[in-house]
């Protein structure tokens, strides 16, 4: 059997993040998997980010640096530039879990439509906060997000032919809709055991939490229907309260 060695397009979106961009770039360029196309989409940074990118320019396949109309406009530019068999977004501040992550992913099973795994949360001091509250399901389908986003975009590899542009009517949660649309078309989805990514907590979805929740509700309604979404949000609310109470009891 021929070795499964597909081309992976890794896309990093960045704007004025001189503190974190080098860490993300080194995570991508340090992968032991060799068939990687690395694309950086920069929003015309002016804080020194472009100097860091220039320092490692030889490891970047394509650099786009220009004004954009928000993160999902930038992500669409990255998608349009990608030529790989699979795509993954590893935005500034995030990392592959270790240098062997991509090899581990594609060694799990050949020729799958989607690969996914678990994400480790890290704080601004780069300390581990452990696994995300939503555990990655053992079997992922487009229905898996009905109780919350159980797989983050840093931890999901999607066959590029299944992807569509991000829907820019959503300013904070279009990645959920994007993953769900691809998952509906996927015939084979494989879980990779263990952590495959590190996610730097924070971002605009945290700062604009109400807007993010509203967008998520509309996305769920679009994919699952109104009544199921209302019921599922009741379950989400209960689980969130229970999670907080449990951790409060453990910390008391």
Secondary structure as GFF3:
##gff-version 3
##sequence-region A 1 252
A	DSSP	beta_strand	8	14	.	.	.	ID=ss1
A	DSSP	alpha_helix	21	29	.	.	.	ID=ss2
A	DSSP	beta_strand	36	42	.	.	.	ID=ss3
A	DSSP	alpha_helix	49	55	.	.	.	ID=ss4
A	DSSP	three_ten_helix	57	59	.	.	.	ID=ss5
A	DSSP	beta_strand	62	65	.	.	.	ID=ss6
A	DSSP	alpha_helix	71	81	.	.	.	ID=ss7
A	DSSP	beta_strand	86	89	.	.	.	ID=ss8
A	DSSP	beta_strand	95	96	.	.	.	ID=ss9
A	DSSP	alpha_helix	101	108	.	.	.	ID=ss10
A	DSSP	beta_strand	114	122	.	.	.	ID=ss11
A	DSSP	beta_strand	128	131	.	.	.	ID=ss12
A	DSSP	three_ten_helix	142	145	.	.	.	ID=ss13
A	DSSP	three_ten_helix	153	155	.	.	.	ID=ss14
A	DSSP	beta_strand	156	159	.	.	.	ID=ss15
A	DSSP	three_ten_helix	160	162	.	.	.	ID=ss16
A	DSSP	alpha_helix	174	185	.	.	.	ID=ss17
A	DSSP	beta_strand	189	200	.	.	.	ID=ss18
A	DSSP	alpha_helix	204	207	.	.	.	ID=ss19
A	DSSP	alpha_helix	209	224	.	.	.	ID=ss20
A	DSSP	alpha_helix	226	251	.	.	.	ID=ss21
###
